[in-house]
Amino acid sequence: MATWDDVRELALAMPGVEEGVSRGTAVWRCGKLVVWDRPLRQRDRDELGDDAPDGPILGAAVSDEGEKRALVESEPDIFFTTDHFQGYAAVLIRLDRIDRTRLAEVVTDAWLAVAPKQLVAEYEARA
């Protein structure tokens, strides 16, 4: 099970990522949102009904809607979405169901999806 400390450590390890607060919750940006604390709103809970998770929720950027659908379909116990994110390249994650290794992959992919191209090129050249 991953924790917010894991999210913070992994996000801040990516080049150019800064931690901040938006609407009272933690966010990690590289110009654009990479990952963020995304508590469910009442509208989300109403939509999800009995499937609404009780634990902490992490939002993460993805490259496109296709990637989001693939994550939700392949690992529905970890990834999900709501109508609020329809048409938006982001996925929601049950933080208490993802392990640190998988979380590291998600954070890296989220960063790759939003980081400036030059920063990504530098990162990939070092990898």
C-alpha positions as CSV (number, residue, x, y, z in Angstrom):
1,M,0.0,0.0,0.0
2,A,1.4,3.4,-1.0
3,T,1.3,6.5,1.2
4,W,1.2,10.2,0.7
5,D,4.9,10.2,1.7
6,D,5.6,7.9,-1.2
7,V,3.7,10.2,-3.6
8,R,5.6,13.2,-2.4
9,E,9.0,11.4,-2.6
10,L,8.3,10.0,-6.1
11,A,6.9,13.2,-7.5
12,L,9.6,15.4,-6.2
13,A,12.2,13.1,-7.6
14,M,11.1,14.0,-11.1
15,P,12.8,17.0,-12.7
16,G,11.1,20.3,-12.4
17,V,8.3,19.1,-10.1
18,E,7.2,21.4,-7.3
19,E,4.8,20.7,-4.4
20,G,2.0,23.1,-3.6
21,V,-1.5,23.4,-2.4
22,S,-4.7,23.9,-4.4
23,R,-8.1,24.1,-2.9
24,G,-6.6,22.9,0.4
25,T,-5.1,19.7,-1.0
26,A,-1.5,18.7,-2.0
27,V,-0.5,19.0,-5.7
28,W,2.7,18.3,-7.5
29,R,3.2,20.2,-10.8
30,C,5.7,20.5,-13.5
31,G,4.0,23.5,-15.1
32,K,0.9,21.4,-15.3
33,L,-0.6,19.0,-12.7
34,V,1.4,15.7,-12.5
35,V,-0.3,14.1,-9.5
36,W,-2.6,15.5,-6.8
37,D,-4.7,14.7,-3.8
38,R,-8.3,14.4,-5.1
39,P,-10.8,13.6,-2.4
40,L,-14.2,12.5,-3.7
41,R,-16.9,15.1,-3.8
42,Q,-20.5,14.3,-3.0
43,R,-21.3,14.3,-6.7
44,D,-18.6,11.7,-7.2
45,R,-19.9,9.6,-4.4
46,D,-23.5,9.8,-5.7
47,E,-22.3,8.8,-9.1
48,L,-20.2,5.9,-7.9
49,G,-22.7,4.7,-5.3
50,D,-21.6,1.6,-3.4
51,D,-18.4,1.5,-5.5
52,A,-17.2,4.8,-4.1
53,P,-13.9,4.2,-2.3
54,D,-13.4,5.3,1.3
55,G,-9.6,5.7,1.2
56,P,-7.3,8.4,-0.1
57,I,-7.6,9.2,-3.8
58,L,-4.7,10.3,-6.0
59,G,-5.3,12.0,-9.3
60,A,-2.7,11.5,-12.0
61,A,-2.2,12.9,-15.5
62,V,-2.2,10.4,-18.4
63,S,-1.2,10.9,-22.0
64,D,-4.8,10.7,-23.4
65,E,-8.2,9.2,-22.9
66,G,-7.1,5.9,-24.4
67,E,-4.5,5.4,-21.7
68,K,-7.0,6.3,-19.0
69,R,-9.5,3.7,-20.4
70,A,-6.7,1.1,-20.6
71,L,-5.8,1.6,-17.0
72,V,-9.4,1.5,-15.7
73,E,-10.2,-1.6,-17.7
74,S,-7.0,-3.5,-16.9
75,E,-6.7,-2.6,-13.2
76,P,-10.2,-1.6,-12.0
77,D,-9.3,-2.4,-8.4
78,I,-6.7,0.5,-8.5
79,F,-7.8,2.9,-11.2
80,F,-11.1,4.5,-11.8
81,T,-12.7,7.7,-13.2
82,T,-15.8,9.8,-12.8
83,D,-17.9,11.9,-15.1
84,H,-16.1,15.0,-13.8
85,F,-13.0,13.7,-15.7
86,Q,-14.8,12.9,-18.9
87,G,-12.7,14.3,-21.8
88,Y,-9.8,15.0,-19.4
89,A,-6.5,13.1,-19.6
90,A,-6.4,12.1,-15.9
91,V,-7.2,9.0,-13.9
92,L,-8.1,8.5,-10.3
93,I,-6.2,6.0,-8.1
94,R,-7.1,4.2,-4.9
95,L,-3.9,5.0,-3.1
96,D,-4.5,2.3,-0.5
97,R,-4.5,-0.4,-3.2
98,I,-1.5,0.5,-5.3
99,D,2.0,-0.6,-4.3
100,R,5.0,1.7,-4.3
101,T,6.5,0.1,-7.4
102,R,3.4,0.6,-9.5
103,L,2.9,4.1,-8.1
104,A,6.5,4.9,-9.2
105,E,5.5,3.9,-12.8
106,V,2.3,6.0,-12.6
107,V,4.1,9.1,-11.3
108,T,6.8,8.8,-14.0
109,D,4.2,8.3,-16.7
110,A,2.2,11.3,-15.4
111,W,5.3,13.4,-15.5
112,L,6.1,12.3,-19.0
113,A,2.6,13.2,-20.1
114,V,2.8,16.9,-18.9
115,A,6.5,17.9,-18.6
116,P,8.0,20.3,-21.1
117,K,9.5,18.4,-24.1
118,Q,13.0,19.7,-23.4
119,L,12.9,18.5,-19.8
120,V,11.6,15.1,-21.0
121,A,14.4,14.9,-23.6
122,E,17.1,15.6,-21.0
123,Y,15.5,13.0,-18.6
124,E,15.4,10.4,-21.3
125,A,19.0,11.1,-22.3
126,R,20.2,10.4,-18.8
127,A,18.1,7.3,-18.4
